[in-house]
């Protein structure tokens, strides 16, 4: 009997195996990560057009936050500044209209002056043409008289009168030429004045446009200080919606979280540094989800996909804080669901879990004699 018992014990020790298991906390997360929605500036939530579980597109408005402060009189400070900015805009508009009207009036006056000078110049040029013909005629008459005077047919007195007539007509021609030049100068001056007025008008318009742009920028800045909206950075599903209309918004507290649309789920573990030496990519992992007690619903399986090369202190909202350094390890799930009550229940991002990683298997005999063998190896 003793022999049979001894043989049975020996067989049990040689055939039975011992598994070294490391336990690590973890959480279900989307493979693409999650997007916590944090306020940009403190304020009060005045609009919340989304609900928990709602699918939204990228760029959709998630919340509107009022940041405007009230003065001691009870009036909003931003509203008072906004009224002052609106008054500045009205004054700039009035100044622009007055400047444009003055420029147009000056241009009309200069245009009238130029038109008058042009008309006078055309008349003088016609007179110049006629006067040139008169000078040429007097010149020819004098030349004929000189020839006749040499033969005694024209008296010296008549010859002198013809010379005086030629000189008088030349003087008149010179005066007309001077008048024409004066009118040309007037036309050129009118053109220069028109160009100068136009340039000044453009400069005034540019200065007013710059001032208006600055005021508009101030107005836009004031609009941003009164209130702002938070928009969805990605398309996804709204979860963990804790915000409520009327409550304060803090830059340290997420209003909600966005789960990326179409992202697969995975498990993210925080493996203690004491166990990381036996954890490697490709190992199988048993995951007990807290929402589905292991004793009743069993565990889901996965495969280690990556092991971080350095340890970190995990204190974010998606992975349990361990209080000590741990190595992030990601696990690809065999299925994104678990069997419960006769159907497959989908896993949800944020579910906490406990991972069991088999790091070593050995027979009970080897396990019993391992301390002895370790001493001999020393």
Number of C-alpha atoms within 10 A of each C-alpha: 6 7 8 9 10 11 12 12 12 13 12 14 16 14 12 12 14 14 14 12 16 19 18 20 21 28 25 24 24 20 19 14 16 20 17 18 21 17 21 14 16 15 22 19 23 18 16 18 11 16 16 14 14 11 16 20 14 12 12 16 17 19 23 20 25 21 21 18 15 13 11 8 7 8 11 15 16 20 16 13 14 18 12 13 17 15 12 16 19 13 13 17 15 12 15 18 13 12 17 16 13 14 20 15 12 16 20 13 14 20 17 13 17 22 14 14 21 17 12 16 20 13 12 19 16 12 17 20 12 13 20 16 14 17 20 15 14 21 19 13 16 21 15 13 21 19 12 14 15 11 9 10 11 15 13 14 9 13 19 13 12 19 19 14 18 21 15 14 21 19 14 17 21 15 13 19 17 13 17 22 15 14 21 17 13 18 21 14 15 21 17 13 17 20 13 13 18 16 13 14 19 14 12 17 17 12 13 17 15 12 15 18 13 13 17 16 12 15 20 13 11 18 16 15 15 19 17 18 19 17 15 20 16 17 17 22 18 23 20 16 16 11 17 15 15 14 12 15 23 15 13 11 13 17 22 20 20 25 25 22 15 12 14 15 21 25 30 28 27 28 25 19 14 9 16 20 9 14 19 16 13 13 15 20 23 18 26 22 22 13 12 18 12 15 8 8 15 15 22 19 17 21 20 21 18 16 17 14 10 10 16 15 15 19 12 8 11 19 21 19 16 16 9 13 16 23 20 22 22 24 27 21 22 11 14 17 15 18 14 13 8 6 9 12 13 12 18 16 20 19 17 22 24 20 27 19 23 17 18 12 13 14 15 17 17 16 16 12 10 12 11 11 12 9 8 8 7 5
